[in-house]
Amino acid sequence: MGDIKELWAEIRPKLKKDSDKAEFIDGKLREAFAAFDAKETQKGQDAILAIYNLDVKKLR
Protein backbone atom coordinates (compact mmCIF):
# COMPACT_ATOMS: atom_id res chain seq x y z
CA MET A 1 0.00 0.00 0.00
CA GLY A 2 2.88 2.32 0.69
CA ASP A 3 4.11 2.00 -2.89
CA ILE A 4 0.65 2.76 -4.26
CA LYS A 5 0.33 5.84 -2.06
CA GLU A 6 3.76 7.07 -3.15
CA LEU A 7 3.09 6.49 -6.84
CA TRP A 8 -0.35 8.09 -6.68
CA ALA A 9 1.12 11.17 -4.98
CA GLU A 10 3.50 11.48 -7.93
CA ILE A 11 0.87 10.85 -10.64
CA ARG A 12 -2.09 12.80 -9.18
CA PRO A 13 -0.78 16.33 -9.89
CA LYS A 14 -0.26 15.42 -13.56
CA LEU A 15 -3.94 14.62 -14.19
CA LYS A 16 -5.15 18.12 -14.92
CA LYS A 17 -7.50 17.15 -17.76
CA ASP A 18 -9.02 14.31 -15.75
CA SER A 19 -9.45 15.95 -12.36
CA ASP A 20 -12.93 14.43 -11.88
CA LYS A 21 -11.53 10.96 -12.41
CA ALA A 22 -8.60 11.73 -10.13
CA GLU A 23 -11.07 12.65 -7.36
CA PHE A 24 -12.88 9.35 -7.96
CA ILE A 25 -9.59 7.45 -7.70
CA ASP A 26 -8.68 9.31 -4.49
CA GLY A 27 -11.95 8.23 -2.91
CA LYS A 28 -11.67 4.64 -4.06
CA LEU A 29 -8.09 4.36 -2.83
CA ARG A 30 -9.12 5.66 0.60
CA GLU A 31 -12.01 3.19 0.59
CA ALA A 32 -9.74 0.30 -0.43
CA PHE A 33 -7.05 1.08 2.15
CA ALA A 34 -9.63 1.38 4.92
CA ALA A 35 -11.25 -1.89 3.87
CA PHE A 36 -7.96 -3.78 3.75
CA ASP A 37 -6.98 -2.34 7.15
CA ALA A 38 -10.31 -3.59 8.51
CA LYS A 39 -9.69 -7.03 6.94
CA GLU A 40 -12.65 -6.50 4.57
CA THR A 41 -10.84 -7.93 1.58
CA GLN A 42 -13.80 -8.14 -0.79
CA LYS A 43 -14.74 -4.50 -0.19
CA GLY A 44 -11.14 -3.46 -0.86
CA GLN A 45 -10.96 -5.53 -4.01
CA ASP A 46 -14.22 -4.00 -5.24
CA ALA A 47 -12.82 -0.49 -4.77
CA ILE A 48 -9.65 -1.37 -6.69
CA LEU A 49 -11.71 -2.99 -9.43
CA ALA A 50 -13.73 0.22 -9.76
CA ILE A 51 -10.46 2.08 -10.42
CA TYR A 52 -9.39 -0.54 -12.95
CA ASN A 53 -12.74 -0.29 -14.74
CA LEU A 54 -12.18 3.45 -15.11
CA ASP A 55 -9.59 2.53 -17.80
CA VAL A 56 -6.79 4.38 -16.05
CA LYS A 57 -4.40 3.81 -18.96
CA LYS A 58 -6.25 6.57 -20.86
CA LEU A 59 -5.91 9.25 -18.18
CA ARG A 60 -3.86 12.35 -19.00
Backbone as CSV, one residue per row, in Angstrom:
resi,resn,N_x,N_y,N_z,CA_x,CA_y,CA_z,C_x,C_y,C_z
1,MET,0.821,-1.190,0.000,0.000,0.000,0.000,0.863,1.250,0.000
2,GLY,1.987,1.167,0.647,2.881,2.318,0.688,3.358,2.716,-0.702
3,ASP,3.677,1.713,-1.528,4.113,2.002,-2.887,3.004,2.661,-3.698
4,ILE,1.786,2.180,-3.530,0.653,2.757,-4.258,0.454,4.212,-3.841
5,LYS,0.510,4.474,-2.553,0.331,5.841,-2.063,1.421,6.758,-2.623
6,GLU,2.638,6.276,-2.641,3.764,7.070,-3.145,3.616,7.335,-4.643
7,LEU,3.271,6.318,-5.399,3.094,6.488,-6.842,1.924,7.409,-7.160
8,TRP,0.821,7.251,-6.438,-0.348,8.091,-6.679,-0.031,9.552,-6.364
9,ALA,0.733,9.802,-5.322,1.117,11.167,-4.976,1.954,11.796,-6.095
10,GLU,2.693,10.995,-6.816,3.502,11.476,-7.934,2.648,11.696,-9.195
11,ILE,1.694,10.806,-9.423,0.866,10.854,-10.638,-0.250,11.885,-10.529
12,ARG,-0.881,11.975,-9.383,-2.085,12.799,-9.178,-1.959,14.221,-9.707
13,PRO,-0.884,14.939,-9.422,-0.784,16.326,-9.889,-0.723,16.459,-11.420
14,LYS,-0.391,15.387,-12.098,-0.259,15.424,-13.557,-1.580,15.209,-14.290
15,LEU,-2.651,14.930,-13.569,-3.937,14.616,-14.190,-4.851,15.839,-14.261
16,LYS,-4.388,16.878,-14.863,-5.154,18.121,-14.917,-6.415,17.995,-15.767
17,LYS,-6.345,17.294,-16.868,-7.497,17.155,-17.755,-8.541,16.191,-17.199
18,ASP,-8.134,15.334,-16.308,-9.021,14.313,-15.755,-9.197,14.481,-14.252
19,SER,-9.382,15.703,-13.800,-9.449,15.949,-12.361,-10.650,15.263,-11.709
20,ASP,-11.765,15.126,-12.446,-12.926,14.434,-11.882,-12.631,12.959,-11.655
21,LYS,-11.900,12.368,-12.566,-11.528,10.959,-12.406,-10.489,10.797,-11.304
22,ALA,-9.609,11.776,-11.185,-8.602,11.733,-10.126,-9.275,11.781,-8.755
23,GLU,-10.316,12.595,-8.621,-11.072,12.650,-7.359,-11.732,11.300,-7.070
24,PHE,-12.266,10.672,-8.104,-12.879,9.353,-7.963,-11.843,8.341,-7.466
25,ILE,-10.662,8.373,-8.081,-9.590,7.450,-7.696,-9.156,7.708,-6.257
26,ASP,-9.025,8.978,-5.883,-8.684,9.313,-4.492,-9.653,8.646,-3.521
27,GLY,-10.929,8.797,-3.791,-11.952,8.228,-2.911,-11.899,6.716,-2.857
28,LYS,-11.725,6.108,-4.014,-11.675,4.639,-4.062,-10.423,4.095,-3.389
29,LEU,-9.303,4.797,-3.522,-8.087,4.359,-2.829,-8.263,4.449,-1.324
30,ARG,-8.857,5.543,-0.849,-9.117,5.663,0.599,-10.034,4.533,1.059
31,GLU,-11.073,4.260,0.263,-12.011,3.185,0.595,-11.300,1.835,0.627
32,ALA,-10.454,1.584,-0.361,-9.738,0.305,-0.431,-8.785,0.139,0.746
33,PHE,-8.005,1.173,1.046,-7.049,1.080,2.155,-7.765,0.852,3.483
34,ALA,-8.862,1.552,3.685,-9.634,1.378,4.920,-10.195,-0.036,5.000
35,ALA,-10.681,-0.540,3.882,-11.253,-1.886,3.866,-10.175,-2.933,4.155
36,PHE,-9.026,-2.805,3.513,-7.958,-3.775,3.749,-7.460,-3.705,5.193
37,ASP,-7.375,-2.489,5.750,-6.977,-2.345,7.152,-7.974,-3.013,8.089
38,ALA,-9.254,-2.988,7.690,-10.313,-3.594,8.505,-10.517,-5.076,8.172
39,LYS,-9.626,-5.615,7.346,-9.693,-7.033,6.944,-10.959,-7.345,6.130
40,GLU,-11.485,-6.334,5.449,-12.650,-6.499,4.570,-12.142,-6.602,3.132
41,THR,-11.525,-7.736,2.842,-10.836,-7.931,1.577,-11.731,-7.714,0.365
42,GLN,-12.918,-8.264,0.375,-13.798,-8.138,-0.788,-14.145,-6.681,-1.068
43,LYS,-14.423,-5.917,-0.030,-14.741,-4.499,-0.194,-13.539,-3.748,-0.775
44,GLY,-12.352,-4.072,-0.320,-11.138,-3.457,-0.855,-10.906,-3.823,-2.305
45,GLN,-11.122,-5.085,-2.628,-10.961,-5.527,-4.014,-11.980,-4.853,-4.928
46,ASP,-13.186,-4.672,-4.451,-14.221,-4.002,-5.237,-13.833,-2.557,-5.540
47,ALA,-13.246,-1.880,-4.564,-12.818,-0.493,-4.770,-11.688,-0.424,-5.799
48,ILE,-10.748,-1.337,-5.716,-9.650,-1.371,-6.686,-10.170,-1.723,-8.070
49,LEU,-11.114,-2.624,-8.146,-11.706,-2.990,-9.432,-12.430,-1.798,-10.055
50,ALA,-13.057,-0.979,-9.253,-13.730,0.220,-9.761,-12.708,1.165,-10.404
51,ILE,-11.526,1.261,-9.831,-10.462,2.083,-10.425,-10.016,1.460,-11.740
52,TYR,-9.813,0.166,-11.732,-9.387,-0.538,-12.951,-10.410,-0.351,-14.073
53,ASN,-11.686,-0.432,-13.749,-12.738,-0.291,-14.742,-12.855,1.131,-15.293
54,LEU,-12.209,2.075,-14.646,-12.185,3.455,-15.111,-11.284,3.602,-16.352
55,ASP,-10.535,2.551,-16.674,-9.590,2.533,-17.798,-8.505,3.582,-17.568
56,VAL,-7.794,3.406,-16.474,-6.793,4.382,-16.045,-5.664,4.589,-17.050
57,LYS,-5.479,3.668,-17.969,-4.401,3.810,-18.962,-4.659,5.009,-19.882
58,LYS,-5.908,5.459,-19.962,-6.252,6.567,-20.861,-6.249,7.929,-20.172
59,LEU,-5.929,7.976,-18.898,-5.906,9.253,-18.176,-4.732,10.107,-18.632
60,ARG,-4.928,11.424,-18.578,-3.860,12.350,-19.001,-3.503,13.292,-17.888
